[in-house]
Amino acid sequence: MRHWTLDDIPWDRFDPTKVNPDLLRAIKAAAMVEGNGADYGTYLCNVFQDDPEFQDVARGWAHEEIQHGAALGRWAELADPTFDYASSFRRFTDGYKIDLDTEKSVRGSKAGELVARCIVETGTSTYYTALKDAAEEPVLKEICRNIAADEFRHYKLFYSHMRRYMERERLGLWGRLRVVLGRLTESEDDELAFAYYCANHPDETYIRKRFVYEYARRAYPLYRRPHVERGIAMVLKAAGLNPTGWLNRFLCNLACRFLKFRADRLNASA
């Protein structure tokens, strides 16, 4: 099946009157993170250096992530003619580095690495679905629709390879849960904060706490219950638990309350 390209995006339908300034700031930051797919692809190829099949998957995934960044960056340049995606991205990659020399997963095992990748794809597919539903500008809506579909497909791809490694490495339930919880706690890590800073406030001093807050204040209110339900089902599946039933409902209620509480606190602070 042919993958979409930037030429498939209906750029001529761009409507500047429907650009939401808060969404624009979030999109600029997202473009930085998505565009950094090359480094993460290199990292995955290093970790899976003895698995040419998965290395091909990682390279294809990285290529699509870079395309996501390019699409979001081009849209942001349309929405804000003063924004330069290329220079902002250079600023981001100059200041944010991942270890490209290691040959071992930071998750402790290859199976654990793939569990973590499933959690990342859960977050991105959920986020871009929420962005799509919140956006009124038609070009952004189409870009987010395409990216959300890609990220969900990436989840299924990483999940299939995770199952393959589970048979080899026997990562148990508690080991999977440890990776899941560890990756979830990184949702407000330095990468997003620094990306937001580079894209939106490059002339100011970088203060991590401030830019975590600036990003979260714009991202958290986007989520609705259907987004949360789907995301939790994907997380539970990656953890080896039943993705439907009472646990999903319980965690969904908990997550929705947390998101509302967090969004209310962030808005009050603003």
N, C-alpha and C positions, 0 to 999 in steps of 0.2 A: 504493500500500500504506500502510495506517494506521501511523503511528509510535506507539510505546508512550508512555505518560504515567505520572506518579507514581501515578495512580489504579489503574494496572494492576499495581503492585507489591503482593504479598501481605503487607502490613505486619502483619496479624494473626497471621502465622506466626513472628514474631520470637521467637527463643529466646535469652534473655540468658545461659544456661548455656554456650552455644557460641561466645561472643564471645572472640576471641583478642586480648589486650591489645596485642600488637605490630602486628597487622593493623589494629586500631582507630586507632592512632597514624598509620599510613601512610594510612589512608582519610581521616582528618581533613585531612592535607596534600593529598591528591589532590583533595578537594572544593574547596579553595582554587584550585588550578590550573585545574580544569575550569570552575569558576564564572566565571573571568576571560575566558571566550570572547567577551564583548561587545567588549572592547578589541582582541582579535586580529581579530575580524570587521571592526571599523572600520579597522584597519591594512590588511587585505587589500583592502577596498573602496577605500582611498586609493591603494594600489599599482596596482590594476586599475580605475582610475577611468574608463577609456575602454572597459570591457568589461561592459556591463550584465548579460550572461548569467552571467558569473562572479560578479559582485556578488550576484546572487540566490543563487547557490550558497554564497557566503561568509556571507550573512545566515542562510540555513537551517542551515548548519554551526554558526554561533555560537549559534543558538537551542538546538540539540541539546546543545552543550557546556555551556551554562548549566543545562540540565535535568539533565545528568550531575552537576554540582556540587550541585544541589538534592537529588537523590536520595541521593547519598553523605552530604551534610550532615544530611539527615533521619535516615538510618540511624545516623550517629554520635551524634546527639542521643538516639536510643533506647538506644544502647549505653552512653552516658555522659550522664546527665541534667544534669551540670554544664557540658556543652559547649553553647555558643551559636554556631551556624553563622553567623548574620547578623553578629554583632559580630566574630567571628574573621575573616570575609571582609572586612569594612570595614577592619580592622587591616591585612590583607594588601594590599588595593588602595591604601590610603593610603601604604604604604611601598614598594610595587613598581610601577613605572610603565614602560610601553613608549612609544616615540615615536609619537604619534598625529598628528603634524604632517607627517611625511615623506610624499612621494609616490613614493619610490623604494624598491625592495626592498633590504634589508640583504644579500641574496644576490647583488646585482649585476645581476640580470635577472629578468624575470617567469618565464621558464622555470626559472631557478635557485630562485626562491621556491617554485615548485610541486614541485620535487625535494625541497626542504627540508620542505615540508608532508607529502610522502609518507613521509619519514623519521620525522617526528613521529607520524604515524598508525601507522606500523609499531611504534614504541615503545609507544604507548598500547594498541593492540589486543593486543600481546603481553603487556603488563603486566596488563591486566584479565583476560586469559585465565588467566595465572598466578595472579592473585588469586582468580578463580573456583575454580580447581582446589585452591587451598590452604584456602579458607574452608570452615568447617563450619556456620556460621550460615546458615540457609536463605534469609533475606531478602537478606543480603549477596551470597550466591551468585547469586541471581536478578538483582540489580542489576548485578553485574559481568558476567554473561552478556549482558545487554542492552547494556551499554556496550561490551563487546568487539566485539559484532556491529556496533554503530554505527561504531566506529573502523575496522573493516575495510572497511565500506562507504565511509567517508570516504576511506580510502586509494584505493580504486578510482575514486572521484569525482575526487580531485585528480590521480590518474594520467592519467585521460582528458583532463583539461584540460592537463596537462603535455605530453602528446603533441601537442596542438594548438599549443602555444607552441613546442615543439621545431621544428616545421615553419617557424615564422616566424623564430625567433632563432638557429637552428642551433647550439645549445649542444652542444659536442662531448663525447666520452667523458671527457676529462681535466677539462673544466669541471664535468661532472656529478659526477665522483669528488671533486673539490675541495669541492663543496657537501655531498656526503654525509659526507665525513670531517669537515668543519667542524661539521656539525650533530651528528654522533655525539660529538664531543669536548665538546659542550655538555650532555651527559646529566647531569652533576653541577654544573649552573650555579646561579646565585644564586636563581633562581625557586623551585626545589624546596626548597632549604635554608631560604629565608625563609618559604615556605608551611608547612613543618614547624614552624618556630619559632612563627609566629603561631597555629597550631592547637593546639600542645602546650605551649609554654613562653613565653607572652606576658609573664610577669612577670619574666623573666630577661633578661640582656644578650644581644643577638644577636651570635653569633660564627659567621661563615659556615662555617669549617672544621668546627666542632663539629656543626653541624646537617646539613651534607652527610653527615657520618659517621653521625649518628643515623638519618637517612632511609635511607641505603644499607644500613646494618646490618639493616634490616627488609625491604628490597626485594630485595636480591641473592639471598638463599636461596630465594626463591619460584620461581626459574626452573628448569625441567627441560629436558632435551634437545629434546623436541618443540616447546617454546616457542621455543627458540633456533633450531632448524632453520627453522621457519616465518618467524621474524623476519628471518633472514639471507636467505632466498629473496626476501622483499619488498624488502629493501634492495638486493640485487643487481639485481632487476628495475627499480627506480627509477634505478639507476646505469647502466642500459643493458647489463647483463651477463647471462649465462645464469643463471637462478635455481636451476637444478639441476645436478648433476654434481660434478666433483672440487673445484671452488672452494667450493661450498656445504659439502661435507663437511670440507674443510680449515679453513674459517673457523668452522664449527660446533665442531670439535674445539678450536680455539684459544679461541673464546669460552667454551665450557664450562669449560675449564681456568682461564681468567681469572676467571670468576664464582666458581668454587670457591675459588681462591686469595684473591680479594678477600673473599669471605664468611668464610673461615677467619681472615684477618688482622683483619677487623672484629670477629669474635667474640672473638678473642684479646685485642684491645685493650679490649673491653668488660669 
